[in-house]
């Protein structure tokens, strides 16, 4: 009996649940057949549109920076048939307001009297808004607001699994939409991936120099049991930050609320007596136009009014002086000038160049970053005069090209002009360096432009470079470097072939250095096999620099356990190149420190090989160094340094210091300095430091005993390889520098200000307001060095100093005709680095290197503003804040061998 009662109770519960589910379904179906605005009725609503700028960090003090637009809407259903309907809507009693400067409760409110008293219309087909019919004189901002009101009336009661049902078109463009039934009268709508949330004008291809955006919108509907609209409330959030510094950026919230107030006084508004909805719309078109629901950007929000480049440049003259190179003040002025410069015409550029001859170098940096045909024509037109071009003008043109090469969105006309210029015969032999710079810049810009594979200009440039590579002589690396800047996967085979068959080590090294710049996924299994044959010297002997570069490439391709074991076995081989073995071991250890997966493989492989995992094999015998060190961390930028110093016979053969900016797993090279030497062992060395004199196999670097004494510097700015700078070529030039004391005082090697961050895009909010965000960053670099050399004391001292001033300027504006919010965010940073090297070759060779970073400071300034505009009495409010972070200076530990050498030299 007890069991029977329990079963009866369970049946009653199931029946009760089924009843309520059926009731909810019936209610929803009934609501689906009803209109949000009942046919032939008049309804009154209150509309609130609020947009606010909020702190990114919840711990920051929350000060109200927002505006609110309020208006009353009279909604008349003036035509209806079945589920089709035409709504007539009037604005009345409109106002805009914001909180006061000192008291949040003190409201600054302004009445809006300029809104036209003419109505607008919304056409609904099968209950969903399809078109907006508005007066032709309406401004873009007001038109978007009307589209936003229409979009709030888009409500579907069931969400199908089909693609069409999951996508809707409204004021935000095409969006993915999901509905959730909260109750019989409450529905939640979630929007994501809207097309008008990311209208990019410019963007940076490097993820670390780009921006992060997180956007979402939720709309909650409250209906009557009959399905009429009581309330629609949209809450929208856009979080916009720098990818490399997630705590720098903006948080924009937008609320759009439509609240039912009352029924209209008229029992039935006057109807349009037309047989069809289209006929009813056509009857309005004498003074009205039909618009889609998808909004258009209101470009007024981004206009630069009442300013010219010349006026702003003259105000910034003090910050643009030569003594500010390498400081954040110059980088900041540079970034602030760019928006106006991109709107400037050729004639105005030429007038500015004519009036500011002392600042021509800084102007060339600026015009290169502009990347428009107007700036390009002004630069070449002003300085290039064919065979009559002066050496000073050639130097300034090269400076322009170096700045232009960093650009990410150049006008196509610039590439076409540079390519045509290369087809012309050289006007004068002294212009060979300019031709080299044009070649490198053209290749880099082609890569940045992202042309389609079948683009005719891309094919012409690629063929030109490959033909140049095939016809170049043994001393010509121009086309190899250009292919490095192009990074076209279709050129990999040509570069690999050049590395394999080159008769001069210089060409093999240059080819492999070009290949190293390609992404690891560009290489195939056959490419890996060829690279391994270079490193292991299976077919022939190669220069040690070529071997290290080949190693870097195939290790970057994520080696398997078998390939890693093969590398470890090499450490115990009979190869007497201890510098090479030092390079391999330090490279593997560095990768193990960075990658947890590789660390596990490395430890496991070592644990299985006792003949390798011992002091005799793993102890450092060479001076070659491969290391990475952290320069700064959050709350500053996350930056690191990668240093590779390849030593031969105690002398630096090839070295590089690269600065990397990190953003999550992404990283971008901001600056790379490379030094190369050859033949110096004959002057300061005393034989092969690694050999015992009994080995019949010559070291790799003694393959060419007639090697010319040479040294030079290679610079790469944000991945763009510049024309190398040769210090000396031949022993005669070297001795001239030694006896003349050249560069015994700090001498500039590279001075420039270049573009870093370059991002601009629009967002159309659900309220119809337009958001414009522009981020511009600049880096001003002053690289100088000095060298002291004594043949009498048989020692040398070198000091390289890099001073960098960086600035990031973020400008965000959001609003509509009657109100606007603005946020100006500025980041300023001045990282510095110095490298000192002491060489003693009096008795044996001892080399001590010291890498130091002084104290540095990051300053972040933030100004948020509110403007009430186009009203009888305008109003503005500004909130300012500044935040600083200091990082202590330090001397970086290189390795134990270097420590021992330093102790010997300075004992």
C-alpha positions in Angstrom: 0.0 0.0 0.0 2.9 2.3 0.9 4.6 1.5 -2.5 1.3 2.3 -4.3 1.0 5.7 -2.6 4.6 6.5 -3.6 4.0 5.6 -7.2 0.9 7.7 -7.2 2.8 10.6 -5.8 5.5 10.3 -8.4 2.9 10.2 -11.2 1.3 13.3 -9.8 4.8 15.1 -9.8 5.4 14.0 -13.4 1.9 15.1 -14.5 2.4 18.5 -12.7 5.8 19.1 -14.5 4.3 18.1 -17.8 1.4 20.5 -17.3 3.7 23.5 -16.6 5.9 22.7 -19.5 2.9 22.4 -21.8 1.6 25.7 -20.4 4.9 27.4 -21.0 5.0 26.1 -24.6 1.4 27.2 -25.3 2.2 30.6 -23.8 5.3 31.0 -25.9 3.4 29.9 -29.1 0.7 32.4 -28.2 3.3 35.1 -27.7 5.0 34.2 -31.0 1.8 34.9 -32.9 1.4 38.3 -31.2 3.3 41.5 -32.1 5.6 43.4 -29.7 3.6 46.5 -30.6 -0.1 45.5 -30.9 -1.6 46.2 -34.3 -3.5 49.5 -34.8 -2.4 50.8 -31.4 -0.5 53.7 -30.0 2.2 53.0 -27.3 4.4 55.3 -25.3 8.0 54.3 -24.3 10.9 55.9 -22.6 14.3 55.3 -24.2 17.6 55.5 -22.3 21.0 55.3 -24.0 23.9 55.4 -21.6 27.6 55.0 -22.6 30.4 54.9 -20.0 34.2 54.6 -19.8 35.2 52.4 -16.9 38.5 51.4 -15.3 40.1 48.2 -16.6 41.2 47.2 -13.1 38.4 46.8 -10.6 40.8 48.0 -7.8 41.1 51.4 -9.5 38.9 54.2 -8.1 35.7 54.3 -10.1 34.9 57.9 -11.2 31.8 58.3 -13.4 32.7 59.1 -17.0 29.5 58.6 -18.9 26.7 60.3 -20.8 23.0 59.5 -20.8 20.6 60.3 -23.6 16.9 60.2 -22.7 13.8 60.6 -24.9 10.2 59.7 -25.0 8.9 57.7 -28.0 5.4 57.7 -29.3 4.9 54.5 -31.4 2.0 54.2 -33.8 1.1 51.1 -35.6 -0.1 52.7 -38.9 -0.4 49.7 -41.1 -0.7 45.9 -40.4 -1.6 42.7 -42.2 -1.1 39.4 -40.5 2.5 39.5 -39.2 3.6 42.4 -41.3 3.5 45.9 -39.8 4.6 49.5 -40.3 5.4 51.5 -37.1 5.6 55.3 -37.0 7.8 56.7 -34.2 8.1 60.3 -32.8 10.8 61.7 -30.5 9.9 64.1 -27.8 11.4 65.7 -24.6 14.9 64.7 -25.5 17.9 65.5 -23.2 21.5 64.5 -22.6 23.2 64.5 -19.2 26.3 63.5 -17.3 27.5 63.5 -13.7 29.2 66.7 -12.3 32.9 67.2 -11.8 32.9 67.0 -8.0 29.6 65.5 -7.0 28.2 62.4 -8.8 24.7 63.2 -7.6 25.0 66.6 -9.2 23.6 66.0 -12.7 24.6 68.2 -15.7 21.6 68.0 -18.0 21.0 69.7 -21.3 17.8 69.8 -23.3 17.9 68.9 -27.0 15.8 71.1 -29.1 17.3 70.4 -32.5 15.8 66.9 -33.0 13.4 67.1 -36.0 9.7 66.6 -35.2 9.2 64.4 -38.2 8.7 60.7 -37.5 10.7 57.7 -38.8 9.2 54.4 -39.7 10.1 50.7 -39.1 8.9 48.0 -41.5 8.4 44.6 -39.9 8.0 41.4 -42.0 6.8 38.3 -40.2 7.2 40.2 -37.0 10.9 41.1 -37.5 12.2 44.5 -38.4 13.5 44.6 -42.0 13.9 48.2 -43.1 14.1 51.7 -41.7 12.3 54.5 -43.5 13.8 57.8 -42.4 14.0 61.4 -43.6 16.8 62.2 -46.1 18.0 65.1 -44.0 18.7 63.0 -40.9 22.4 63.0 -39.8 24.3 59.7 -39.7 24.4 59.6 -35.9 20.6 60.1 -35.5 20.0 57.5 -38.3 22.1 55.0 -36.4 20.0 55.7 -33.2 16.8 55.0 -35.2 18.4 51.7 -36.4 19.2 50.8 -32.8 15.6 51.3 -31.8 14.5 49.1 -34.7 17.0 46.4 -33.7 15.6 46.2 -30.2 12.3 45.0 -31.8 14.1 41.9 -33.3 13.1 39.0 -31.2 12.7 35.4 -32.2 11.1 33.0 -29.7 12.9 29.9 -30.7 16.5 29.3 -31.9 17.0 26.7 -34.6 20.2 24.8 -35.1 20.4 26.0 -38.7 23.0 28.6 -39.7 20.4 31.1 -40.8 18.6 30.9 -37.4 21.8 31.5 -35.5 22.7 34.6 -37.4 20.8 37.9 -37.4 21.3 41.3 -39.1 20.8 44.4 -37.0 22.4 47.7 -36.2 25.7 45.8 -35.3 25.7 44.0 -38.6 25.6 40.2 -38.9 25.9 38.7 -35.4 25.7 35.2 -34.0 22.7 35.1 -31.7 21.5 32.7 -29.0 18.2 32.9 -27.2 17.4 31.5 -23.7 13.8 31.3 -22.4 13.9 32.5 -18.7 10.1 32.2 -18.3 7.0 32.6 -20.3 7.4 36.4 -20.3 11.2 36.8 -20.0 13.7 36.0 -22.8 17.5 36.6 -22.9 19.3 37.2 -26.2 23.1 37.0 -26.4 25.0 38.4 -29.4 28.6 37.7 -30.4 31.0 38.1 -33.4 29.2 41.1 -34.8 30.6 42.4 -38.0 30.5 46.0 -37.0 32.5 45.4 -33.8 35.8 45.2 -35.6 35.9 47.5 -38.6 39.7 47.7 -39.0 41.3 50.6 -40.9 44.9 49.7 -39.9 46.3 46.8 -38.0 49.7 45.3 -37.2 50.5 41.8 -38.5 52.6 41.0 -35.5 50.3 39.8 -32.7 52.6 41.2 -30.0 52.2 44.7 -31.5 48.5 44.3 -32.0 45.5 44.7 -29.7 43.1 42.4 -27.8 39.4 42.9 -28.0 36.6 41.2 -26.0 33.1 42.1 -26.9 29.6 40.9 -25.9 26.0 42.0 -25.7 23.1 40.7 -23.7 19.5 41.8 -24.2 16.8 41.0 -21.7 13.1 41.2 -22.8 10.1 41.4 -20.6 6.7 40.8 -22.3 3.1 40.8 -21.3 1.3 37.4 -21.3 -0.1 38.4 -24.7 3.5 39.0 -26.1 3.5 42.8 -26.1 6.8 44.5 -25.2 7.1 45.9 -21.7 10.9 46.3 -21.5 14.0 45.6 -23.6 17.3 46.2 -21.9 20.6 45.8 -23.8 23.9 45.7 -21.9 27.1 45.8 -24.1 30.7 45.6 -23.1 33.9 46.2 -25.2 37.3 45.6 -23.5 40.1 47.0 -25.7 43.7 46.5 -24.6 47.2 46.4 -25.9 48.2 42.7 -26.5 51.7 43.3 -24.9 50.2 45.2 -21.9 46.7 43.9 -20.9 46.3 46.5 -18.2 46.5 49.4 -20.7 43.5 50.2 -22.7 39.8 51.0 -22.4 36.6 49.4 -21.1 33.4 50.7 -22.7 30.0 49.8 -21.5 26.8 50.7 -23.3 23.2 50.4 -22.1 20.1 50.8 -24.3 16.8 50.5 -22.5 13.3 50.7 -23.9 10.7 50.9 -21.2 6.9 50.8 -21.8 5.2 53.8 -20.1 1.6 53.9 -21.1 -1.0 53.3 -23.8 -1.6 56.1 -26.2 -4.5 58.5 -25.9 -5.8 57.6 -29.3 -7.7 54.3 -29.5 -6.5 53.7 -33.0 -4.0 56.0 -34.8 -4.6 57.0 -38.4 -3.9 54.2 -40.8 -2.2 54.2 -44.1 -4.8 52.9 -46.5 -2.6 50.8 -48.7 -3.0 47.2 -50.0 0.5 46.0 -49.2 3.4 46.8 -46.9 5.5 47.8 -49.9 2.8 50.1 -51.1 2.6 51.7 -47.7 6.4 52.3 -47.8 6.3 53.7 -51.3 3.7 56.3 -50.2 6.3 57.8 -47.9 9.2 58.0 -50.3 8.6 61.6 -51.5 10.5 62.8 -48.4 11.9 59.6 -47.0 14.4 57.0 -48.0 14.7 53.3 -47.2 17.7 52.1 -45.2 18.9 48.7 -44.0 19.2 47.9 -40.3 23.0 47.7 -40.5 24.5 50.9 -39.3 27.1 53.0 -41.1 30.1 54.5 -39.3 29.7 58.1 -38.2 33.1 59.4 -39.3 32.6 62.7 -37.5 33.8 61.0 -34.3 37.3 60.7 -35.7 37.6 64.0 -37.5 40.7 66.2 -36.7 39.3 69.7 -36.8 41.1 73.0 -36.9 44.6 71.6 -37.0 47.4 71.4 -39.6 50.6 69.3 -39.6 52.7 72.4 -39.9 51.1 74.1 -36.9 51.5 71.0 -34.7 55.0 70.4 -36.0 56.1 73.9 -35.0 54.7 73.3 -31.5 56.8 70.1 -31.2 60.1 71.6 -32.5 61.8 71.5 -29.1 61.0 67.7 -28.7 62.2 66.9 -32.2 65.8 68.2 -31.7 68.8 65.9 -32.2 69.5 65.7 -28.5 66.2 64.0 -27.9 66.9 61.0 -30.1 66.8 57.9 -27.9 64.3 59.6 -25.5 60.6 59.1 -25.0 59.8 62.8 -25.6 60.8 62.5 -29.3 58.9 59.3 -29.7 55.8 60.8 -28.1 55.9 63.9 -30.4 56.4 61.6 -33.4 53.3 59.5 -32.5 51.2 62.6 -32.0 52.1 64.0 -35.4 51.2 60.9 -37.4 47.4 61.2 -37.5 47.6 64.7 -39.1 50.5 63.7 -41.3 48.4 60.9 -42.9 45.9 63.6 -44.0 48.5 66.0 -45.4 49.0 66.6 -49.1 52.3 66.5 -51.1 52.6 70.3 -51.5 52.2 70.8 -47.7 54.9 68.2 -47.1 57.3 70.0 -49.5 56.6 73.3 -47.9 57.5 71.8 -44.5 60.7 70.2 -45.8 61.6 73.6 -47.3 61.0 75.5 -44.0 62.7 73.0 -41.6 66.0 72.0 -43.2 67.7 71.5 -39.7 65.0 68.8 -38.8 65.1 67.1 -42.2 66.3 63.8 -40.6 63.4 63.7 -38.2 61.0 64.7 -41.0 62.2 61.7 -43.0 61.5 59.4 -40.1 58.0 60.8 -39.9 57.2 60.7 -43.6 58.4 57.1 -43.8 55.8 56.2 -41.2 53.0 58.0 -43.0 53.0 55.4 -45.8 50.9 57.5 -48.2 51.7 58.3 -51.8 51.6 62.0 -51.0 54.5 61.6 -48.4 56.4 59.3 -50.7 56.3 61.7 -53.7 57.2 64.6 -51.5 60.3 62.8 -50.1 61.6 61.6 -53.5 60.6 64.8 -55.3 62.4 67.0 -52.7 65.7 65.0 -52.4 66.2 62.9 -55.4 67.7 64.8 -58.4 69.1 62.0 -60.5 72.9 62.2 -61.0 72.9 65.6 -59.3 71.7 64.2 -56.0 74.0 65.3 -53.2 75.5 62.9 -50.6 73.5 64.5 -47.9 70.2 64.0 -49.8 71.2 60.4 -50.5 71.6 59.9 -46.8 68.3 61.4 -46.0 66.5 59.3 -48.7 68.0 56.2 -47.1 66.7 57.3 -43.8 63.3 57.7 -45.3 63.4 54.2 -46.8 64.5 52.7 -43.5 61.5 54.3 -41.7 59.2 53.3 -44.6 60.3 49.6 -44.4 58.8 49.3 -40.9 55.4 50.3 -42.2 52.6 47.7 -42.4 50.1 49.2 -44.8 51.9 51.2 -47.6 50.0 52.5 -50.6 50.4 50.2 -53.6 51.6 53.2 -55.6 54.7 53.3 -53.4 55.7 49.8 -54.2 55.1 50.4 -57.9 57.3 53.5 -57.9 60.2 51.7 -56.0 60.0 48.7 -58.4 60.1 51.0 -61.5 63.0 53.0 -60.0 65.0 49.7 -59.7 64.5 49.0 -63.4 66.2 52.3 -64.3 70.0 52.4 -64.8 72.0 53.7 -61.9 72.4 57.4 -62.2 75.7 57.5 -60.4 78.0 54.9 -58.8 77.7 56.7 -55.5 74.0 55.8 -55.5 74.7 52.0 -55.1 73.9 52.2 -51.3 70.6 53.9 -52.1 69.8 51.2 -54.6 70.5 48.6 -52.0 68.2 50.4 -49.5 65.4 50.6 -52.1 65.7 46.9 -52.8 65.5 46.0 -49.1 62.6 48.3 -48.5 60.6 47.1 -51.5 61.0 43.5 -50.4 59.9 44.3 -46.8 56.9 46.3 -47.9 55.8 43.5 -50.3 55.7 41.1 -47.4 53.8 43.6 -45.2 51.2 44.3 -48.0 49.9 40.7 -47.9 49.4 40.4 -51.6 47.5 37.5 -53.1 49.8 34.8 -54.4 48.6 35.5 -58.0 49.1 39.3 -57.7 51.1 40.5 -60.7 53.2 43.0 -58.7 54.2 40.3 -56.2 55.2 37.9 -59.0 57.3 40.7 -60.7 59.1 41.5 -57.5 59.8 37.9 -56.6 61.1 37.1 -60.1 63.3 40.2 -60.0 64.9 39.1 -56.7 65.4 35.5 -57.9 67.0 36.7 -61.1 69.3 39.0 -59.1 70.2 36.1 -56.8 71.1 33.8 -59.8 73.2 36.5 -61.5 75.0 38.0 -58.5 78.7 37.6 -57.9 80.4 36.2 -54.8 80.6 39.5 -52.9 77.0 40.5 -53.5 74.5 39.6 -50.8 72.0 42.3 -51.7 69.4 39.9 -53.2 69.9 37.3 -50.4 69.0 40.0 -47.9 66.1 41.1 -50.0 64.7 37.6 -50.1 65.2 37.5 -46.3 62.9 40.6 -46.1 60.4 39.2 -48.6 60.1 35.8 -46.8 58.2 34.2 -49.6 58.0 30.4 -49.1 58.4 30.0 -52.9 62.0 31.2 -52.5 63.2 28.7 -49.9 64.5 26.2 -52.4 66.6 28.9 -54.2 68.1 30.1 -50.9 68.9 26.5 -49.8 70.6 25.8 -53.1 72.7 28.9 -52.7 73.7 27.8 -49.3 74.7 24.4 -50.5 76.7 25.3 -53.6 78.2 28.7 -52.7 81.9 28.8 -53.2 82.4 31.6 -50.6 81.4 31.0 -46.9 79.9 34.6 -46.9 77.1 33.6 -49.3 76.3 30.3 -47.4 76.1 32.3 -44.1 73.9 35.0 -45.7 71.6 32.4 -47.3 71.1 30.5 -44.1 70.6 33.7 -42.2 67.8 34.6 -44.6 66.2 31.2 -44.2 66.3 31.6 -40.4 63.9 34.5 -40.7 61.1 32.3 -42.2 58.5 30.8 -39.9 59.3 27.2 -38.9 56.1 25.9 -40.6 57.4 27.1 -44.0 60.0 24.2 -44.1 59.3 20.6 -45.2 60.9 17.3 -44.3 63.3 17.5 -47.2 64.4 21.0 -46.1 65.2 19.6 -42.7 67.3 16.9 -44.1 69.4 19.4 -46.1 69.8 21.6 -43.1 71.0 18.6 -41.0 73.5 17.7 -43.7 74.9 21.2 -43.4 75.2 21.1 -39.7 76.7 17.5 -39.6 78.8 18.2 -42.7 77.7 15.0 -44.4 78.4 16.2 -48.0 81.1 18.8 -47.4 82.6 21.1 -44.8 80.9 24.4 -44.0 81.7 27.6 -42.2 80.9 27.4 -38.4 78.4 30.3 -38.7 76.6 28.4 -41.5 76.4 25.4 -39.2 75.0 27.3 -36.3 72.4 28.9 -38.4 71.3 25.6 -39.9 71.1 24.2 -36.4 68.8 27.1 -35.3 66.4 26.5 -38.2 65.9 22.7 -37.8 65.8 22.9 -34.0 63.1 25.5 -34.4 61.1 22.9 -36.3 60.4 21.0 -33.0 62.8 18.1 -33.3 61.7 14.5 -32.5 63.2 12.5 -29.7 65.4 10.7 -32.2 66.7 13.9 -33.7 67.4 15.3 -30.2 69.4 12.2 -29.3 71.4 12.6 -32.5 72.3 16.1 -31.4 73.3 15.0 -27.9 75.5 12.2 -29.5 77.3 15.0 -31.5 78.5 16.5 -28.2 80.5 13.3 -27.6 81.8 13.1 -31.1 85.4 13.6 -32.2 84.6 17.0 -33.7 87.2 19.3 -32.2 85.1 22.4 -32.7 84.5 23.1 -29.0 83.0 26.4 -29.8 80.4 24.6 -32.0 79.7 22.1 -29.2 79.3 25.0 -26.7 76.8 26.5 -29.1 74.8 23.3 -29.4 74.7 22.7 -25.6 73.7 26.2 -24.7 71.1 26.3 -27.4 69.5 23.1 -26.1 69.6 24.4 -22.5 68.0 27.7 -23.5 65.2 26.0 -25.3 64.7 23.7 -22.3 64.3 26.8 -20.1 61.7 28.3 -22.4 59.6 25.2 -23.4 58.3 22.7 -20.8 57.7 20.1 -23.5 61.2 20.3 -24.8 62.6 20.3 -21.2 61.0 16.9 -20.5 62.5 15.5 -23.8 65.9 17.0 -23.0 66.1 15.6 -19.4 64.8 12.2 -20.5 67.3 11.9 -23.4 70.2 12.9 -21.1 69.1 10.4 -18.5 69.4 7.6 -21.0 72.9 8.5 -22.1 75.5 8.2 -19.3 78.4 8.7 -21.8 77.0 12.2 -22.5 75.5 13.2 -19.1 78.9 13.8 -17.4 81.2 16.6 -16.7 83.7 15.8 -19.4 81.1 16.3 -22.1 78.8 18.9 -20.6 81.5 21.2 -19.2 81.9 24.4 -21.2 85.1 24.5 -23.1 84.5 27.4 -25.4 83.6 31.1 -25.1 80.6 31.0 -27.4 77.5 32.2 -25.6 73.8 31.6 -26.3 71.4 33.0 -23.7 68.1 34.8 -23.1 67.5 37.2 -20.3 64.4 39.0 -19.0 64.7 42.8 -19.4 61.4 43.8 -17.9 58.1 42.2 -16.6 54.6 43.3 -15.8 53.5 45.9 -14.8 56.0 47.2 -17.4 56.2 45.7 -20.8 57.2 42.0 -21.0 60.5 42.3 -22.8 63.5 39.9 -23.1 66.9 39.9 -24.7 68.3 37.1 -26.9 72.1 37.2 -27.1 74.2 35.0 -29.4 78.0 35.4 -29.4 79.9 33.0 -31.7 83.6 33.1 -30.8 86.5 31.8 -32.9 90.1 31.6 -31.6 89.0 33.8 -28.7 87.7 36.5 -31.0 84.0 37.4 -31.6 83.2 36.1 -35.1 79.5 36.7 -35.3 77.3 38.1 -32.5 73.8 39.4 -32.2 71.7 41.0 -29.5 67.9 41.0 -30.1 65.2 42.7 -28.2 61.9 40.7 -28.1 58.5 42.0 -27.0 56.2 39.3 -25.6 52.4 39.1 -25.5 51.2 35.7 -24.2 52.8 33.1 -26.5 53.4 35.7 -29.2 56.7 37.6 -29.6 58.0 40.3 -31.9 61.5 41.4 -32.6 61.7 45.2 -31.9 65.4 45.6 -32.6 68.4 43.4 -33.5 72.0 44.4 -33.6 74.5 42.0 -35.3 78.3 42.3 -35.4 80.5 40.2 -37.8 84.2 39.9 -38.2 86.6 37.9 -40.3 90.4 37.4 -40.5 91.1 39.1 -37.1 92.8 36.0 -35.8 95.9 36.8 -37.9 96.3 40.0 -36.0 95.4 39.3 -32.4 95.4 35.4 -32.4 98.1 32.9 -32.1 96.7 29.8 -33.8 93.7 27.7 -33.2 92.7 27.9 -29.6 90.7 24.7 -29.9 93.3 22.5 -31.5 96.2 20.6 -30.2 98.2 21.0 -33.4 98.2 17.3 -34.2 94.8 17.1 -35.9 95.1 16.8 -39.7 91.6 18.0 -40.3 91.6 21.9 -40.4 89.0 23.8 -38.3 86.0 25.0 -40.2 87.1 28.6 -40.1 90.5 27.8 -41.7 89.0 26.6 -44.9 90.0 29.8 -46.5 93.4 30.9 -45.2 93.4 34.0 -47.5 90.3 35.4 -45.6 90.1 39.2 -45.9 90.2 41.2 -42.6 86.8 42.7 -42.3 84.2 43.8 -39.8 80.7 45.3 -39.9 77.3 45.7 -38.3 73.9 44.5 -39.3 70.7 46.1 -38.0 67.2 44.8 -38.1 64.2 47.0 -37.0 61.0 45.0 -36.3 62.1 42.3 -38.7 63.2 44.6 -41.5 66.8 44.0 -42.4 68.6 47.2 -43.2 71.6 47.7 -45.4 74.7 46.5 -43.4 77.3 49.0 -42.2 81.0 48.0 -43.0 83.5 49.2 -40.4 86.6 48.2 -42.4 87.5 45.9 -45.3 91.1 44.9 -45.5 94.1 45.2 -43.1 95.1 48.6 -44.5 91.7 50.1 -43.5 91.9 48.5 -40.0 95.4 49.8 -39.3 94.2 53.3 -40.4 91.5 53.1 -37.8 93.9 51.8 -35.1 96.6 54.5 -35.7 94.0 57.2 -36.2 92.0 56.5 -33.1 88.8 56.3 -35.0 85.7 55.8 -32.8 87.8 56.2 -29.6 84.9 58.5 -28.5 81.2 57.6 -28.6 80.2 57.5 -32.3 76.6 57.2 -33.5 76.0 54.0 -35.5 72.2 54.2 -35.8 69.9 57.0 -34.9 66.2 56.9 -35.9 62.6 57.0 -34.8 60.4 54.4 -36.2 56.8 53.3 -36.0 55.8 50.4 -33.7 52.1 50.0 -32.8 49.8 51.1 -35.7 46.2 50.2 -35.2 42.9 51.9 -36.0 39.4 50.6 -36.0 35.7 51.5 -35.5 33.0 49.8 -33.5 29.3 50.5 -33.9 27.5 50.1 -30.5 24.0 48.6 -30.1 22.8 52.2 -29.2 24.0 53.4 -32.7 26.9 55.3 -31.2 30.2 55.1 -33.1 33.4 54.2 -31.3 36.8 55.1 -32.9 40.1 53.7 -31.4 43.5 54.6 -32.7 46.8 53.2 -31.2 50.2 54.6 -32.4 53.5 53.6 -30.9 57.0 54.9 -31.7 60.6 53.9 -30.8 63.5 56.4 -30.9 66.8 54.6 -30.9 70.3 56.0 -30.3 72.9 53.3 -30.9 76.5 54.4 -30.4 79.8 52.8 -29.6 83.5 53.4 -29.0 86.5 51.2 -29.5 90.0 51.5 -27.9 92.8 49.4 -29.4 96.4 49.1 -28.3 99.0 47.1 -30.3 101.6 48.0 -27.7 99.7 46.6 -24.7 98.0 44.0 -26.9 94.5 44.8 -25.6 91.2 46.3 -26.8 88.1 47.8 -25.2 84.7 48.1 -26.8 81.5 49.7 -25.4 78.2 49.7 -27.2 75.4 51.8 -25.7 71.8 51.6 -26.8 69.4 54.3 -25.6 65.7 53.8 -26.5 62.8 56.0 -25.9 59.4 54.5 -26.6 55.9 55.9 -26.5 52.4 54.5 -27.1 49.5 56.9 -27.7 46.0 55.5 -27.5 43.0 57.7 -28.4 39.5 56.5 -28.0 36.3 58.5 -28.8 32.7 57.2 -28.6 29.5 59.1 -28.9 26.9 60.6 -31.1 25.8 64.1 -32.2 25.0 65.4 -28.7 27.6 63.7 -26.4 31.0 62.3 -26.6 33.4 60.4 -24.4 37.2 60.6 -25.0 40.1 58.7 -23.5 43.7 59.6 -24.1 46.2 57.1 -22.8 50.0 57.6 -23.0 52.8 55.2 -22.1 56.4 56.4 -22.0 59.4 54.2 -21.4 63.2 54.6 -21.7 65.0 51.3 -21.6 68.8 51.4 -21.9 71.4 48.7 -22.4 75.2 48.7 -22.5 77.6 46.0 -23.6 81.3 46.3 -22.6 83.9 43.9 -24.0 87.5 43.8 -22.9 90.0 41.8 -25.0 93.5 40.9 -23.7 95.8 39.1 -26.2 99.1 39.8 -24.5 99.5 36.2 -23.4 96.9 33.9 -24.8 93.5 35.4 -25.5 91.1 36.4 -22.7 87.7 38.0 -23.4 85.4 39.5 -20.8 81.9 40.8 -21.7 79.6 42.7 -19.3 76.0 43.3 -20.2 74.3 46.0 -18.0 70.8 47.6 -17.8 70.4 50.8 -15.7 67.3 51.7 -13.8 64.3 52.4 -16.0 60.8 53.8 -15.5 57.5 53.4 -17.2 55.0 56.2 -17.0 51.3 55.8 -17.8 49.1 58.9 -18.2 45.3 58.6 -18.6 42.8 61.4 -19.4 39.1 60.6 -19.6 36.7 63.3 -20.8 33.0 63.9 -21.3 31.6 66.5 -23.7 28.0 67.6 -24.1 27.8 69.3 -27.5 25.5 70.7 -30.1 23.3 71.9 -27.2 22.5 75.5 -26.1 25.1 75.4 -23.3 28.0 73.0 -23.9 29.8 71.2 -21.0 33.1 69.4 -20.6 34.7 67.3 -17.8 38.2 65.9 -17.6 39.6 63.3 -15.2 43.4 62.8 -15.2 45.7 60.3 -13.6 49.3 59.3 -13.8 51.0 56.0 -12.7 54.7 55.1 -12.7 56.7 51.9 -12.3 60.4 51.6 -11.7 62.6 48.6 -12.6 65.9 48.4 -10.8 69.1 48.2 -12.8 71.2 45.1 -13.0 74.2 43.4 -14.6 73.3 40.2 -16.4 75.1 36.9 -15.7 76.4 35.5 -18.9 78.1 32.2 -18.1 80.8 30.7 -15.8 83.5 30.8 -18.5 82.9 34.6 -19.0 83.2 35.1 -15.2 86.5 33.3 -15.1 87.9 35.4 -18.0 86.7 38.7 -16.3 88.5 37.6 -13.1 91.7 37.0 -15.0 91.6 40.3 -16.8 90.7 42.5 -13.8 92.7 40.7 -11.2 
